[in-house]
């Protein structure tokens, strides 16, 4: 769904089969299926407190709050314009009472949020290492896709710091960086689930979802994962069900 708003440079789009309305930049970072799959992978329940690190314009946080009644979601992002837009999107979906976005840089102290104060943390971190890729000329897209001062290890360490003992952290990332993710989690979290997202049957996964629980030692599990597309390019029945707000991914 593409509805350009010339006066604001935004489009109005729909997620979860129309349950979520989302304003997002025409030319900047635009939500695809990653934030929807991320939100569907968090093991949250009513009353739980969830932190999203790098919340952008709010797609994952708002999808999670739409899926899980009465959970409270706080999103932080380094870009003030994205924080303003995310709070606008929370209001657009009547979720201002349970979803809040604020400016935050994970490499500096964040006085309004306390370490250990969340049941769950989630993130869709930048996929690209600055030394190995060329930055997009669009600042919003570059910030969303490319690591800055904070690398992948910093993102994971921050998420671990912010969740309580036995709380969960969930992230979606490139499959070719799975070894880095697991090396950081080793000794700090257990009950790790690696969930591949297969583009098509028989194809190598480009994305993985990783969920872990802080401070426990339960062994790692590799899930069969999810095939996203049929041979004709359409979504598989299960992928389509999840994208419309159906059952959790994991």
N, C-alpha and C positions, 0 to 999 in steps of 0.2 A: 504494500500500500504506500503510495507516494503522493503527498499533498503539499507542494511547495508553498511557503509563505514568504513572498518577495520582500515584504517590509521588515521581516525579522531574520531572514536567511535560515529559517527552520522548516522542517516538515513535521506533519502530524502522522504518526504511524501507530500500528496496533500490534500487540504481542499477546500471547496466551489466548489465541482465538478471539481477540477483541476485548478481553477482560481488562487489559492494560493499555492505556493510551500513552504515547511517548512523543514528546517533542525532541527533535535532535537536529544538529546542524546539517545543512545541505552539503557543505564541502568538508566538514571536519570529521571526527571519529563518528561512525555510525554503527549501531548495534546490529549484529547478525545473530546467529544462534548461540554463540558462546555464553553470553550472560544469562540466557534462558536456561541452558543446560546447567550452568553453574548454580543458579537459584534452585533448580530441581534436584540438586545433589547434596544440599545442606540438611543435616539431620536435626532440624529445628522443630520445636513444638510451641504451643500456646504459652505465652509468658516468658519465653526465652529471649535473651539479649544477643543480637548478632551485630558484628562489625564488618562492614565491607571496606577494604583498603583499595584505594584507587577507584572510586565509585563512578567517575565520569558523570554522565547525565542521568544516572540513577536506574538504568534498566534492570540490573540484577537485583538490587535492593527492593525495588518496587515489585518485581515479579515474585520475590520471596514473600514479601508482606501480603501479596494477593493470594498466594498459595497457602500460607500458614496464618490463620486467623489469630490476632492478638500477640504475635511475636513483635518485638521492638527492634528496629534496624537503624543503626547509625552508619552513615557513609562518610568517609573522608577523601578529599582529593586536593591536589596541589594547585589546581587551576580555579581561581575565583569565579570565572564565567561559567564553568561546568557546575560548580556548587550552586550558583544561583539558578541555573537551568534545572538541576536535579530537584531542588526544593519546589520550583514551579511544577515539575512533573508529579511530585508527591501531592501537591494541592490539586492538580488536575485529576488525580485518581482518588481523591478524598482520603488520603493516607497521612496527612500532616500530623495527626495525633500519635502515630506509631512509627513514622519514618522521618528521620532528620539527617541533613547533610551539612557538613562543615568543612572549612578550609583546614587542611592538615598535611604536614610533611613528615613522613615516617622516620626521617633521619634526625628530626628535631623534637624536643618535648612537646606534647599535646596536653595542655593543662586541663582541658575539659573532659578528657576520657582517661580512665584509670587502668593501669596494668592489672590483668586478672579480672577485669570487670565484665567480661563477656562469656557467654556460653559457647559461642561459635564465632569464627572469623572466616571470611571468604574473600577471594581475590581473583581477578583476571589480569595478572601482571603484564607489563610490556614483554613481548615475546623476543625482541631483538636486542642483542648486545651492541652497545654503541661502537665498539671497535671493529665489528664485523658487518656493519650495514650502513647504508647511506640514509640520512634522515629525510623524511618527507618535508617539502617546503611549507606544508600546512602545519602550523605549530600544534594545534589540537591533536591532529592525527599522529604527528611525531611523538608527542608526549605519551599518547596511548600505546604506541607500538614499540617505542625504543626506550631502553633503560637509560636513566640519567645517573645522578650521583649514587642512588640506591640500586644495587644489583639484586639478582634473584635471592641470594643468601640473606640480604637485608630485609626483603619482603617477608620471607618465611620466618626469620628471627623475630620480626615485629609482630606477626600474627601469633606466634607462640607466646610472646610476652603478654599479649593482650587478653588471651583466653585464660579462664580459670583452670585449675587442675582437673584433668579428664575432660576438658572442653575439646571441641573439634576445630580443625582448620581444613578448609576445602579450597582447592584452586584448580583452574583449568589452564593448561599450558601446552607448549609444543612437545610432541613426543620425543624429539631428539634432545630435550633437556631434562628428561626424566632422571638420568643418573645424577645430575646436580641436585634436583629436588630431594631424592632419596638420601644423598650424602649429607645434606643439611639436617634432615629429620632423624637420621640415625642417632640413637641414644637419647633423643629428646621426646619422641612420640612413637606410639605403636598403633596397633589395629589399623595399619595403613592399607587402604584399598586403592589399587591402580585400576582405573576404568578406561580402556581405550575407546575412542570414537573412530570407527572405521568408515572412511568415505563411502566405500561400496564393499560388497562381499569379495574377499580375496585381495583387497588393496591394503597397503601399509597405512597404519593410522598416522594422521598428522597431529592430532590432539589427544591428550589424556586428561582425565579428571583424577586428581589425587585427593583423598580424604584421610586424615589421620587424627588420632586422639592424644592429647598432651599427657605426658608423664606416665604412660603405661607401656607394657612390654609385649603385648599380644602380637603374634607374627603377622607379617605382610600377606595380603591376599591379592592375586591378580584375577580380576573379573573377566568374564567373556566379553564384556563391553556392549557396545551398541553399534549396529550398522545404520548409517544415516540415510543412504540413498539406494534406490533400486537402480537397475541397469539403465532405465530410461531417464534417470536424473531426478525423479520424484522422490519424496521422502518415503521411507519404509513406514509401515503402519504404526510400529511402536514409536519411532522418532516423531511422527506426526502427532501421536497422542500426547507425548510429553510436551511438545512445542505448543499444544493447545491447552496445557494446564493439567494434563493427566497425572499418572503416578510418578513418584520420584524416580530419578535415573538410577540411583544406587539403593 
